[in-house]
């Protein structure tokens, strides 16, 4: 299985022109969780980035399944939801190969997926752990500065917002944003009726994530 996935990865690296382009896809996972949550969030973030930080991202994000070789077309995957997450062995191996080979995954907990996600990430990286990013990490100091780290967008349990990462050879390959609800802040204004300053903070932090990934 690992050999087959590695071969697929190499084929995409050498034949697919989109691998290193500015493209984003939503990760469709199994388990019954709502991977499709916040349907307006990612298009709004892409529009904000294209207008404010000079990206040229396709305005319509694609959708790719975790176990599909199509994930290798996209340098940036976004994952969200409220509930259960399940990775099969093939899903986990495919995602591991993608991330170790240069891909990036941003997981935004839309409240409720964290306990399921942590269990499934041990399948992807049995020898790696989520590490909390300090407030002075470069991802918080791109075009927009967040001196206190990840901003709080929506309140649930009174917990502080936290950003966790998984690193490979000093490269951040996975970012997990927790107790922040960035994706809610990216949605159309009438969905949550957030004040402008809250939506702006969410979009600016999202732009920092995209900027960090495409620059590194």
Buried (B, 14 or more C-beta within 10 A) or exposed (E): EEEEBEEBBEEBEEEBEBBEBBBBBBBBBBBEBBBEBBEBBBBBBBBBBBEBBEBEBBEEBBEBBBBBBBBBBBBBBBBBBBBBBBBBEBBBBBBBBBBBBBBBBBBBBBBBBBEBBBEBBEBBBEEBEBEBBEEEBEBBBBBBEBEEBBBBBBEEEEEEBBBBBBBBEEEBBBBBBBBBBBBBBBBEEEBBEBEEEBBBBBBBBBBBBBBBBBEE
